[in-house]
Amino acid sequence: MKDARMPVLIGAGQTTDKREPAAASTPVELMAEVACRAAADAGPGAALLQAIDTIVAVGLVVDSPESASGARGMYANVPRTVSNLLGIEPARQLYSGTGGNTPQMLVNRFAEQIAEGKTSAVLLTGAEALNAMIGRLKQGLDLDNWRDDPGGAPERVSEDRASCNAHETSFGLQTPAVTYPLFENALRGKYGWSLDEHRQKMGELYHRFCKVAADNPLAWFPTERSAEEISTPSETNRYVGFPYTKYLNSIIQVNQGAAVIMTSLARARELGVSDNKMVYLHGCGEANDIWNVSERANYYSSPAVRAIGRKALAMAGKTLADMDYFDIYSCFPSAVQIACDELGLAHDDPRGLTVTGGLPYFGGPGNNYVMHSIATMMDVLRRNPGKFGLLNANGWFVTKHALGIYSTEPISGDWQRENPASYQGSILEQDHPPFTEAPEGAATVETYTVLHGRKGVERGLVIGRLQDGTRFIAETPADRETLQALMEKDALGLGGSVSRGDGKNIFVPGF
């Protein structure tokens, strides 16, 4: 199998479209553009595109289960529309579900299909053009060219399970900017940091990402900001969900696309791809944590990331010390810190934690950011033959995970990964607290956040425990004094009382 079915990544293409909304490309046009770039990058160009037997388009944000956008379904069959733009007719045309884990998950799964001889040449492509779409709507421009129904329905490559249950959704937990601050404050408690220390640490962590983005010509925000500027609230850097300021949040309103092409080593050589273009997936893993946030064991760990890190390194026959480059998924600082902790990677590792600059600064194009991560890692490794790079991908709320280890160094022996189902079950069996939707009585804060809008503070949100350990979700009173106190004092472990009021749980802190 070594040559005939050894999976290899051969082409990568990216673009960032900063043109005015009236001139900017649609998402499917971006998907086609980066596919052409990937084919040209591999060498054969158009001939390679004609050899593609499988195309997978990464799901658009507007098509996610949580989307309330009127643009949902504007492209009835995204992979077919992209294929038509490219002038190709792959036998399989697939469309993915939602989640930032998607691109790496796709690489893992199609590497396996190539190794098993089930597919020959695969194009993975994705893009978002939310900045152009929103800009057009604000300017009163139509979206007539942003719709297409080429017939048929795409085959789905992954399920689109709702991110939250109904109770969690009633508190807004389906929104990442609401949920990730809950992880962040729990991490502060784990680390034993004061509020000021925590703010400083977040700024220092993301300054290192921001600095990389400043040197990346594809970055949406190629501007270096100091650690203090990033983490300190100001007129231009308001709080979104305490303790996160705007500069600590992923930016989804971008126009960016990325694609990679995979095939077997033998087929790549038949197509005329040079060895110096080839990047191998040496190790991989994928797993989910307990799905609902309200049922997690805690808010500062990820057994799934821990498991797939070990599986991927074992598959590659490497240790973390053997890695030369990283791209740690960075939608919010808590995602970075949890992944680093589970992988055994220092937050300030001198090798750096990103090759792109991260989602707040490079840009966070919906479900497709990690395709940029993979494409950039391919470029870095080609310039540094024999080096190794590790990247992880995170979907929803530290929920769905995928990981890959890459190198230009050829793989000796056969390519075979362990079936993720063999270790998924044990991750979901971890103990976690009982939960109630109708709490009553004395309680303490497990973690919390204060949510802001453009005009200032809006509501406090608490995940707490009753005296018997049962967990609940509640809001706090919405008076400014309470909300300000939650941001000025460390409320972790704070006592109070919770009850059902006006159709929603209310926790009254005992300041």
Backbone torsions as a table, in degrees:
resi	resn	phi	psi	omega
1	MET	NA	-18.9	-165.5
2	LYS	-47.5	-50.8	179.5
3	ASP	-90.5	-41.0	-172.7
4	ALA	-62.6	-38.7	-174.0
5	ARG	-128.0	10.0	178.8
6	MET	-66.2	116.3	-178.9
7	PRO	-69.4	142.0	-179.3
8	VAL	-149.9	141.2	173.9
9	LEU	-90.4	128.6	-172.5
10	ILE	-120.0	-18.2	-177.7
11	GLY	-145.4	145.2	178.3
12	ALA	-142.3	138.5	178.1
13	GLY	-140.4	142.0	179.6
14	GLN	-140.4	156.8	171.5
15	THR	-153.8	150.4	172.3
16	THR	-128.5	118.6	-172.9
17	ASP	-105.3	103.0	-177.9
18	LYS	-102.2	16.4	177.9
19	ARG	-67.8	161.3	177.6
20	GLU	-59.7	151.5	-176.7
21	PRO	-51.2	-37.1	-177.8
22	ALA	-65.4	-26.2	-176.5
23	ALA	-106.5	-14.4	-173.8
24	ALA	-69.3	154.5	-178.7
25	SER	-74.8	156.5	171.1
26	THR	-77.2	165.7	179.8
27	PRO	-62.7	-37.4	-179.3
28	VAL	-71.6	-32.3	174.6
29	GLU	-65.1	-39.1	176.5
30	LEU	-64.9	-40.6	178.4
31	MET	-60.6	-41.8	179.1
32	ALA	-69.1	-40.1	-179.6
33	GLU	-61.5	-47.0	-177.5
34	VAL	-71.8	-26.3	174.2
35	ALA	-64.5	-43.3	176.9
36	CYS	-63.6	-39.7	178.0
37	ARG	-63.2	-40.7	179.8
38	ALA	-65.1	-41.2	179.3
39	ALA	-65.8	-40.1	177.6
40	ALA	-68.1	-37.8	178.0
41	ASP	-60.8	-39.2	179.7
42	ALA	-68.8	-26.9	179.3
43	GLY	122.8	-55.9	-174.9
44	PRO	-68.7	-22.1	178.2
45	GLY	64.9	-128.4	-174.6
46	ALA	-56.7	-36.1	179.8
47	ALA	-61.8	-35.3	178.3
48	LEU	-69.0	-41.8	178.9
49	LEU	-59.8	-37.4	179.6
50	GLN	-69.4	-20.1	179.6
51	ALA	-86.1	-7.9	-178.1
52	ILE	-65.8	125.4	176.0
53	ASP	-105.7	-10.0	178.6
54	THR	-140.6	126.8	172.6
55	ILE	-117.9	135.5	175.3
56	VAL	-125.5	121.8	174.9
57	ALA	-99.3	130.4	178.4
58	VAL	-73.4	135.9	-175.2
59	GLY	-56.5	136.0	175.8
60	LEU	-73.9	147.1	178.8
61	VAL	-57.0	-40.0	-177.0
62	VAL	-66.4	-14.4	179.3
63	ASP	-96.8	5.2	-179.5
64	SER	-72.1	157.4	-178.9
65	PRO	-59.1	-30.0	-177.1
66	GLU	-83.8	-7.4	-174.0
67	SER	-69.6	130.1	173.9
68	ALA	-106.0	12.2	-175.4
69	SER	-71.7	140.6	173.4
70	GLY	-68.2	-10.2	179.6
71	ALA	-86.6	-0.4	179.8
72	ARG	-60.3	128.6	-179.1
73	GLY	77.2	13.1	-178.8
74	MET	-62.0	-28.9	170.2
75	TYR	-109.1	109.7	-173.3
76	ALA	-69.8	-27.0	-178.8
77	ASN	-147.4	83.1	-172.4
78	VAL	-57.0	-50.0	-178.1
79	PRO	-62.3	-33.7	178.2
80	ARG	-71.0	-40.0	177.1
81	THR	-59.8	-44.0	179.3
82	VAL	-65.9	-41.9	178.2
83	SER	-59.7	-41.7	178.6
84	ASN	-63.8	-40.0	177.4
85	LEU	-62.8	-33.4	-179.0
86	LEU	-85.6	-13.4	-177.1
87	GLY	71.3	35.9	179.9
88	ILE	-126.1	161.4	179.5
89	GLU	-134.3	71.4	178.4
90	PRO	-61.5	146.0	179.9
91	ALA	-63.2	-35.5	178.9
92	ARG	-116.6	130.2	179.4
93	GLN	-129.4	109.1	-169.8
94	LEU	-118.8	155.8	179.5
95	TYR	-131.5	133.6	-174.2
96	SER	-89.8	163.9	170.9
97	GLY	-80.8	-162.7	-173.9
98	THR	-96.7	144.6	173.3
99	GLY	142.0	136.8	179.0
100	GLY	-66.2	-13.5	176.7
101	ASN	-75.5	-12.0	-166.9
102	THR	-57.7	-52.3	-175.4
103	PRO	-58.1	-44.1	179.9
104	GLN	-70.1	-36.8	175.2
105	MET	-58.8	-42.1	179.6
106	LEU	-64.7	-42.7	177.7
107	VAL	-59.8	-45.2	-179.8
108	ASN	-59.5	-48.5	-173.3
109	ARG	-71.7	-37.5	-179.2
110	PHE	-81.4	-23.2	169.3
111	ALA	-61.5	-41.6	178.8
112	GLU	-65.5	-41.4	179.6
113	GLN	-65.4	-37.6	176.0
114	ILE	-64.4	-44.8	-179.7
115	ALA	-62.8	-29.4	-179.5
116	GLU	-90.6	0.0	179.4
117	GLY	74.8	19.4	-177.8
118	LYS	-88.5	-15.5	177.1
119	THR	-150.3	159.9	-173.1
120	SER	-110.3	-53.9	-177.3
121	ALA	-140.0	126.1	-170.9
122	VAL	-121.9	132.0	172.5
123	LEU	-107.0	120.8	173.9
124	LEU	-108.1	120.6	-176.3
125	THR	-141.1	147.4	179.7
126	GLY	-159.0	158.2	178.9
127	ALA	-166.8	158.1	169.5
128	GLU	-132.6	146.7	175.5
129	ALA	-135.5	43.5	-177.2
130	LEU	-64.4	-32.9	178.7
131	ASN	-63.6	-43.1	178.6
132	ALA	-68.2	-42.0	-179.2
133	MET	-62.1	-50.0	-179.3
134	ILE	-64.5	-40.1	178.5
135	GLY	-61.7	-40.9	178.6
136	ARG	-64.0	-42.2	-179.9
137	LEU	-64.8	-40.2	179.2
138	LYS	-65.5	-31.9	-178.4
139	GLN	-89.8	3.2	178.9
140	GLY	74.9	20.3	178.8
141	LEU	-88.4	148.7	-178.4
142	ASP	-79.7	168.7	176.4
143	LEU	-116.9	29.9	-176.3
144	ASP	-58.7	-36.9	-179.2
145	ASN	-84.5	4.5	-178.7
146	TRP	-103.6	23.1	-179.5
147	ARG	-134.8	145.4	177.5
148	ASP	-161.1	138.2	174.4
149	ASP	-132.4	88.3	-177.3
150	PRO	-80.8	2.8	-179.4
151	GLY	97.4	149.9	178.0
152	GLY	75.9	172.3	177.1
153	ALA	-123.8	138.7	-178.0
154	PRO	-71.7	149.3	170.0
155	GLU	-68.8	137.5	-178.8
156	ARG	-93.7	135.0	-177.4
157	VAL	-96.2	-14.4	177.7
158	SER	-155.1	152.0	-177.8
159	GLU	-73.8	153.2	177.0
160	ASP	-109.7	75.2	179.8
161	ARG	-78.6	138.5	179.2
162	ALA	-57.2	142.1	-174.2
163	SER	-72.8	-23.9	-174.5
164	CYS	-140.6	160.4	170.3
165	ASN	-84.5	174.9	-173.7
166	ALA	-62.7	-38.5	-179.1
167	HIS	-66.0	-45.4	177.9
168	GLU	-61.5	-41.1	-179.4
169	THR	-63.7	-32.1	179.8
170	SER	-64.2	-19.3	176.7
171	PHE	-102.1	2.9	177.0
172	GLY	86.5	14.7	-175.4
173	LEU	-72.2	-5.6	175.5
174	GLN	-74.8	-6.8	-179.3
175	THR	-100.6	119.8	-177.5
176	PRO	-54.9	-38.2	-178.2
177	ALA	-67.7	-14.4	175.2
178	VAL	-89.4	-40.2	-170.3
179	THR	-84.7	-42.2	-175.7
180	TYR	-62.2	-32.6	174.6
181	PRO	-60.6	-26.5	176.5
182	LEU	-65.4	-39.9	174.8
183	PHE	-64.5	-41.8	-174.7
184	GLU	-62.5	-45.6	179.9
185	ASN	-67.7	-33.7	175.5
186	ALA	-64.6	-37.5	177.5
187	LEU	-64.4	-37.6	177.8
188	ARG	-58.6	-41.3	177.4
189	GLY	-65.3	-40.5	178.8
190	LYS	-61.3	-42.8	-176.6
191	TYR	-80.1	-15.6	-179.1
192	GLY	74.6	27.9	-178.5
193	TRP	-88.2	148.3	170.1
194	SER	-76.6	170.5	178.2
195	LEU	-59.0	-42.5	180.0
196	ASP	-68.2	-42.6	177.2
197	GLU	-61.2	-40.8	-179.0
198	HIS	-62.5	-46.8	178.8
199	ARG	-59.1	-42.6	179.5
200	GLN	-64.3	-43.9	-178.3
201	LYS	-64.1	-42.2	178.3
202	MET	-62.4	-42.7	179.3
203	GLY	-63.7	-42.1	179.6
204	GLU	-65.6	-41.2	179.1
205	LEU	-60.0	-49.3	-174.4
206	TYR	-82.7	-16.7	171.2
207	HIS	-62.4	-36.7	179.6
208	ARG	-66.9	-33.8	173.8
209	PHE	-69.6	-47.9	-178.0
210	CYS	-57.3	-37.6	-179.2
211	LYS	-64.5	-37.7	177.4
212	VAL	-67.7	-43.1	179.7
213	ALA	-61.2	-34.7	-178.6
214	ALA	-61.6	-25.0	179.9
215	ASP	-101.5	7.0	-177.8
216	ASN	-104.0	113.2	-177.5
217	PRO	-63.4	-16.5	178.8
218	LEU	-91.2	-3.8	-176.4
219	ALA	-67.7	140.7	176.7
220	TRP	-70.0	-37.0	177.8
221	PHE	-122.8	79.6	-179.0
222	PRO	-81.6	58.5	-176.6
223	THR	-128.3	124.3	177.6
224	GLU	-81.5	130.7	176.6
225	ARG	-121.9	149.2	-179.8
226	SER	-71.6	161.7	177.4
227	ALA	-58.6	-41.2	-179.4
228	GLU	-65.5	-43.1	-179.6
229	GLU	-63.4	-36.5	-177.4
230	ILE	-68.3	-41.2	-170.9
231	SER	-102.6	-5.9	-178.0
232	THR	-98.4	125.2	179.3
233	PRO	-64.7	142.7	179.7
234	SER	-155.2	-178.5	-179.8
235	GLU	-61.7	-31.4	-179.2
236	THR	-100.7	-1.4	-176.2
237	ASN	-139.5	63.2	-174.7
238	ARG	-69.9	159.5	170.0
239	TYR	-65.2	145.4	171.6
240	VAL	-110.9	-61.3	171.3
241	GLY	-135.1	109.4	-176.8
242	PHE	-50.8	130.6	11.6
243	PRO	-96.6	19.3	-175.8
244	TYR	-89.5	125.4	168.6
245	THR	-86.2	173.3	-179.1
246	LYS	-56.9	-38.9	-176.9
247	TYR	-72.9	-4.5	176.6
248	LEU	-103.5	6.4	-178.3
249	ASN	-105.5	143.9	171.7
250	SER	-60.0	144.1	-180.0
251	ILE	-109.4	111.5	-176.0
252	ILE	-94.5	-18.3	-176.4
253	GLN	-83.6	76.5	-177.2
254	VAL	-135.6	169.8	171.2
255	ASN	-122.6	96.7	-175.8
256	GLN	-144.5	146.8	177.3
257	GLY	-142.0	151.5	177.2
258	ALA	-151.3	147.9	179.3
259	ALA	-145.6	151.6	171.6
260	VAL	-133.7	153.2	178.0
261	ILE	-120.4	133.9	-179.1
262	MET	-123.4	148.4	174.1
263	THR	-158.9	-169.7	174.6
264	SER	-91.4	159.4	-180.0
265	LEU	-60.1	-43.5	-179.5
266	ALA	-63.8	-44.1	-179.3
267	ARG	-66.9	-37.6	177.8
268	ALA	-59.2	-42.6	-179.5
269	ARG	-69.8	-36.6	175.4
270	GLU	-60.2	-35.7	-178.8
271	LEU	-82.0	-6.6	177.5
272	GLY	89.4	21.8	178.1
273	VAL	-79.0	132.0	-179.5
274	SER	-74.8	149.1	179.5
275	ASP	-58.8	-32.2	-176.7
276	ASN	-73.9	-2.4	175.0
277	LYS	-95.6	-11.0	-169.3
278	MET	-87.3	132.6	177.1
279	VAL	-126.0	131.4	-173.7
280	TYR	-105.5	142.6	173.7
281	LEU	-89.6	100.7	-175.2
282	HIS	-80.8	-31.1	-178.5
283	GLY	-151.2	151.0	179.3
284	CYS	-159.2	165.5	176.7
285	GLY	-167.3	157.3	175.1
286	GLU	-153.8	143.0	-179.4
287	ALA	-166.3	162.1	175.6
288	ASN	-111.5	146.7	166.0
289	ASP	-83.5	174.1	175.3
290	ILE	-50.0	129.1	-165.6
291	TRP	-64.1	-55.8	-174.4
292	ASN	-79.0	130.8	-178.6
293	VAL	-57.9	-37.0	-177.6
294	SER	-66.6	-13.6	-176.9
295	GLU	-106.6	5.3	-178.8
296	ARG	-66.1	154.1	177.0
297	ALA	-64.4	-39.0	177.2
298	ASN	-160.2	-176.1	-176.8
299	TYR	-118.7	29.0	178.7
300	TYR	-138.9	13.9	-179.9
301	SER	-141.4	166.9	176.0
302	SER	-146.0	95.6	175.6
303	PRO	-57.1	-30.5	-179.4
304	ALA	-67.2	-45.2	178.2
305	VAL	-62.9	-40.4	178.7
306	ARG	-59.3	-44.5	-177.5
307	ALA	-67.5	-47.4	-175.3
308	ILE	-72.6	-27.0	173.9
309	GLY	-62.7	-45.3	179.4
310	ARG	-66.1	-41.5	-178.5
311	LYS	-65.5	-44.1	-177.9
312	ALA	-66.6	-43.4	179.3
313	LEU	-65.6	-39.9	178.4
314	ALA	-65.0	-40.9	178.7
315	MET	-62.0	-39.5	-179.8
316	ALA	-78.4	-15.1	-175.3
317	GLY	68.9	33.6	-175.9
318	LYS	-129.6	168.1	172.3
319	THR	-116.7	170.5	178.4
320	LEU	-60.3	-32.0	179.5
321	ALA	-65.7	-21.0	-180.0
322	ASP	-81.4	-10.0	-178.3
323	MET	-80.8	139.0	180.0
324	ASP	-104.8	-26.2	-176.8
325	TYR	-139.1	151.8	179.0
326	PHE	-137.3	151.5	161.6
327	ASP	-137.0	100.2	-177.4
328	ILE	-90.7	128.0	-174.9
329	TYR	-57.3	129.5	-163.4
330	SER	-131.9	40.7	178.3
331	CYS	-57.8	-37.4	176.7
332	PHE	-147.8	156.5	-178.8
333	PRO	-54.5	-35.9	-178.2
334	SER	-62.0	-35.2	178.1
335	ALA	-63.7	-39.4	178.4
336	VAL	-66.4	-48.4	-175.3
337	GLN	-64.6	-42.2	179.7
338	ILE	-64.4	-45.6	179.8
339	ALA	-61.9	-45.2	179.2
340	CYS	-60.9	-44.8	-178.9
341	ASP	-61.0	-42.1	-177.4
342	GLU	-73.9	-29.6	178.7
343	LEU	-84.4	-16.0	-176.6
344	GLY	84.4	30.8	-176.2
345	LEU	-109.4	128.5	179.3
346	ALA	-66.7	144.4	179.7
347	HIS	-62.1	-26.1	-179.7
348	ASP	-113.5	32.3	-179.5
349	ASP	-53.1	131.4	-176.1
350	PRO	-64.2	-16.4	177.5
351	ARG	-74.4	-14.4	-178.1
352	GLY	86.7	156.5	-176.0
353	LEU	-111.2	2.3	-179.6
354	THR	-150.5	146.4	172.7
355	VAL	-106.8	-13.2	-179.3
356	THR	-101.6	-38.4	-171.7
357	GLY	121.1	-9.6	172.9
358	GLY	87.6	163.2	-173.5
359	LEU	-64.4	-31.5	178.5
360	PRO	-74.9	-19.5	-171.2
361	TYR	-123.1	-47.9	171.1
362	PHE	-65.1	-43.1	-177.6
363	GLY	130.0	146.4	-179.2
364	GLY	-119.8	75.7	-176.0
365	PRO	-72.6	71.6	174.3
366	GLY	58.1	-128.5	-177.4
367	ASN	-79.2	-5.3	-169.0
368	ASN	-104.2	4.4	-178.0
369	TYR	-52.9	-44.7	-173.4
370	VAL	-67.3	-19.6	172.0
371	MET	-64.2	-37.3	173.7
372	HIS	-65.6	-40.6	178.5
373	SER	-59.5	-45.5	179.7
374	ILE	-66.6	-45.7	-178.9
375	ALA	-61.9	-42.2	178.9
376	THR	-67.5	-40.6	178.2
377	MET	-62.1	-38.3	176.7
378	MET	-59.7	-45.0	178.9
379	ASP	-62.3	-44.1	-180.0
380	VAL	-62.0	-45.0	-177.2
381	LEU	-70.4	-34.1	176.2
382	ARG	-63.9	-34.3	178.2
383	ARG	-76.9	-14.5	-177.6
384	ASN	-132.8	69.7	-173.9
385	PRO	-55.2	137.8	177.5
386	GLY	88.4	-11.0	177.0
387	LYS	-79.9	164.8	-178.4
388	PHE	-121.7	143.4	177.3
389	GLY	-130.2	141.8	179.4
390	LEU	-121.1	135.1	174.0
391	LEU	-139.6	149.9	177.3
392	ASN	-123.1	158.5	-178.7
393	ALA	-132.1	142.6	-170.3
394	ASN	-133.6	126.2	176.8
395	GLY	-112.3	146.9	-177.5
396	TRP	58.0	-118.7	-168.9
397	PHE	-123.4	73.4	-170.5
398	VAL	51.3	45.5	-173.0
399	THR	-108.7	-57.4	-176.1
400	LYS	-110.8	133.9	-172.0
401	HIS	-135.4	145.9	171.9
402	ALA	-145.0	152.2	-175.7
403	LEU	-145.1	143.9	177.9
404	GLY	-138.5	146.5	175.7
405	ILE	-120.7	124.5	-171.3
406	TYR	-122.5	154.2	173.7
407	SER	-166.6	155.9	170.8
408	THR	-79.1	-11.1	179.2
409	GLU	-68.7	125.1	-179.1
410	PRO	-61.4	153.6	178.1
411	ILE	-88.9	133.0	176.0
412	SER	-93.5	137.3	-178.3
413	GLY	85.4	-169.9	-177.9
414	ASP	-80.7	158.4	174.6
415	TRP	-98.0	122.1	178.7
416	GLN	-153.7	129.3	177.5
417	ARG	-106.7	158.4	175.5
418	GLU	-77.9	135.8	179.2
419	ASN	-60.7	120.3	-178.8
420	PRO	-55.2	-27.1	179.7
421	ALA	-62.4	-22.0	-177.2
422	SER	-72.2	-20.8	179.3
423	TYR	-123.1	-4.5	179.8
424	GLN	-64.3	-42.4	-174.6
425	GLY	-58.2	-42.5	-177.2
426	SER	-66.0	-29.1	178.4
427	ILE	-66.8	-39.9	-176.3
428	LEU	-79.0	-11.4	-178.2
429	GLU	-87.0	0.6	-178.1
430	GLN	-63.1	147.5	178.6
431	ASP	-66.5	143.2	175.2
432	HIS	-149.4	157.9	-172.9
433	PRO	-67.2	152.3	170.3
434	PRO	-65.5	158.6	-175.3
435	PHE	-132.7	144.2	174.5
436	THR	-129.4	142.5	175.5
437	GLU	-89.2	-9.7	-176.9
438	ALA	-131.2	71.1	-177.5
439	PRO	-75.5	153.7	179.0
440	GLU	-153.3	127.6	173.1
441	GLY	118.8	-166.1	180.0
442	ALA	-65.5	143.2	-174.8
443	ALA	-156.2	167.0	176.0
444	THR	-131.5	159.2	-178.6
445	VAL	-84.5	124.7	172.6
446	GLU	-87.6	-46.4	171.2
447	THR	-158.0	170.8	-171.3
448	TYR	-165.3	169.0	170.2
449	THR	-154.5	164.8	172.3
450	VAL	-121.5	119.1	-173.7
451	LEU	-94.3	140.3	-175.5
452	HIS	-122.2	151.0	168.5
453	GLY	-112.2	-173.2	-178.3
454	ARG	-65.5	-21.3	-178.8
455	LYS	-98.9	2.0	176.9
456	GLY	127.1	-160.9	-175.4
457	VAL	-63.3	144.3	-179.4
458	GLU	-123.6	-49.1	-177.5
459	ARG	-160.5	153.2	173.8
460	GLY	-100.0	143.1	-178.4
461	LEU	-129.7	131.8	-175.2
462	VAL	-128.0	136.0	160.4
463	ILE	-105.7	121.4	-172.5
464	GLY	-132.3	-179.9	179.4
465	ARG	-129.3	137.0	168.8
466	LEU	-75.8	173.0	-175.5
467	GLN	-63.0	-25.7	178.7
468	ASP	-89.1	6.7	177.9
469	GLY	93.6	-5.5	179.6
470	THR	-66.7	135.9	-177.1
471	ARG	-91.8	153.0	177.3
472	PHE	-150.6	165.7	171.4
473	ILE	-117.3	139.6	179.1
474	ALA	-153.7	158.1	168.5
475	GLU	-95.9	163.9	174.9
476	THR	-101.3	167.4	170.3
477	PRO	-54.1	145.3	-171.9
478	ALA	-93.0	10.6	179.3
479	ASP	-69.6	147.9	-174.4
480	ARG	-60.5	-35.1	-178.4
481	GLU	-62.3	-45.3	178.9
482	THR	-63.7	-46.8	-176.9
483	LEU	-65.7	-37.6	178.5
484	GLN	-68.0	-38.7	179.3
485	ALA	-63.4	-35.5	179.5
486	LEU	-65.9	-23.9	179.0
487	MET	-93.7	-17.3	-176.8
488	GLU	-101.2	-18.0	179.4
489	LYS	-121.3	151.7	177.2
490	ASP	-78.5	109.9	-175.3
491	ALA	-91.4	-0.3	177.7
492	LEU	-62.0	126.6	-178.6
493	GLY	81.0	0.4	-178.7
494	LEU	-64.8	135.9	177.7
495	GLY	-85.0	162.9	178.2
496	GLY	175.8	-158.1	178.4
497	SER	-136.9	149.1	-178.3
498	VAL	-127.2	143.7	177.8
499	SER	-156.5	168.2	178.8
500	ARG	-88.4	124.2	-179.6
501	GLY	-145.1	132.8	179.2
502	ASP	52.9	38.4	176.1
503	GLY	79.8	4.4	-179.6
504	LYS	-144.5	146.0	179.0
505	ASN	-66.3	135.1	178.7
506	ILE	-123.9	124.9	174.9
507	PHE	-103.9	123.0	178.8
508	VAL	-102.3	109.0	-177.7
509	PRO	-70.4	146.8	179.9
510	GLY	-98.5	62.7	179.9
511	PHE	-61.6	NA	NA
